[in-house]
């Protein structure tokens, strides 16, 4: 009888740790991994399709030439993302917006710049585009745990980190890659100036050297220039009036104070006052204000090049993003976007 009791006690003791083990919480992403593994199996995606730190390549068109995407550079891309069911979440192309019924005529559609430095791009997205060349396209699945901005070496480290992200399918085309985003912008600006249809080709022959004496990153070209009688620069307390149009290099107008231009480009706001806007001159370009508000550096530097001109004068300023809205952009202006401003000096409005 004693031997039987000892056996029963031993058996119970052996069961206890097993029962406790079943109550230990799962790893941060184990349930999500089981779901993704099941989805991959149903869709015929195998370990052979796995790449990087755990993404899955669904399709890839390659090219043999061009600079490859690498860390610490800038990938210029067009892309679309969906969930595993195919529901579209983000995109860069006009056609998708029209398909979804979300097209905005005044919105920007086109390439975007992705900084490829660790911590600024999702880990799985970098794994997907790493090594791609200009003109290549790729479709790949980024598991939810790799939609992280953390930079670990292995998939296991990502799986151990809690994630509230979603599995995402990326379709990416690399339009270009550069290690020097300012040089890339300069090249785009010079290319725009030299296009046949840019102001009827009147600025063809423009080169980067045309910025000399103006300021790094800005081009200025007169469109219509009427020097005043004395050719003297404006004193600090001068107020002049301007009309202006702001554009992207692709011609999209994103800002203007001209009513008919606003209406023609779906920018018109009911109740907003349109017409000549006062510019208060300063001792330097950085002191210039527009209707008593500070302006981006490229705008004030363009105005400064028009110093001493008179009513009827019109100038064109084109400048890189460091003098505009930088890496973040603004509304319909993407990050790292050079800007164009056409500015005309006009008569003061009648009271």
C-alpha positions, 0 to 999 in steps of 0.5 A: 500500500505504501508503495502504491501511495509513493507512486501516485505522489510521484506521478502527480509531481511529474504532471505539475510542471507539464501543466504549468508549461501549458499555461506559459504565454506564447511568444510575441508573434507565435500566433501570427506566425502560425496564421501566416504559415497557414496562408503561405501553405494554402497559396503555395508559397514555400521556404524557397521563396523566403529571403532576407530576414523572413520576407517572401518573394512573390514576383521579381523582374530584374535588370542587369545594369544600374546602381543597386539599392543599398543601405544609407542611400535614397531609393526613388520608388513607385509602390502599392501595398495590400493586405493578404486578402488583396485590399489596397492600403497605400499607393503612388499611382493615379490609376489606382486612385481612380480605380478606388474612387479616391482620385484628387485632381490637386493631389500628387501621384508619382514617385516617392523617396525612401531613405534606406538607413536602418531605423528610418525604413521598415526592416522587411521593406528594406530587405525587399528592395535591397539590391534592386536596380533602376527599372526593377519591380518586385512583389513581396510579403512583409510579415507583421513582425518585420514591419518594424523600424527596429534593426535586428540581425535575425528573424528570431529577434523580430519574432520575440518583439511584440508587434501590432502591425499587419502582414503587408504585400508590397509591389515596388518599382525602383525608379532610381537610387542615389547616395546623394539626394541633393545631387539627384535633385539638382539633376532633375532640376537641370533636366526640367529647365532643359525640356523643350516644353518647359516655358517653350524651351526658353531656358535650355542650356541651363546648368548647375553652374547657373546657381553661382552667386545666387546660393546653393540649391536655387536657380533664378531666371527672369521671365519678364524683367523691367528694371526700375529707373534708378536700378536701386535695391528696395530699402528695408521698409518697402512693401511690394505686391505680388502674384505667385504660382507654386509648382512641382517639377511635374507641373502640378500646381500646389499653391497660388494667390490667383483666383482663376488659377486656383479654380482651374487647378482644383485649389479654390477655397470658398471664402479665401481672399485671392489677389495681390499679396503684400511682401514686406522687404527686409535687410536680407532675404531671410527677413522677407515676409509674405502678408506678415508671415514667414516663407520658405527660404527658396521663395524669399531667395527668389524674391531677393533676386528680383530686388530693384525690379518694378511692376510687371517684372516676372521671375522664376525660382526653382530650388531643392527641398532643403530650401522648401519642405525638406524630407517630410513634404507638405500636403500635396508636396512629397518629401525631397521635392524641388519646387518652382515658383513663378512670381510677378510684381503687380500694382497695389490693389485698390482699396 
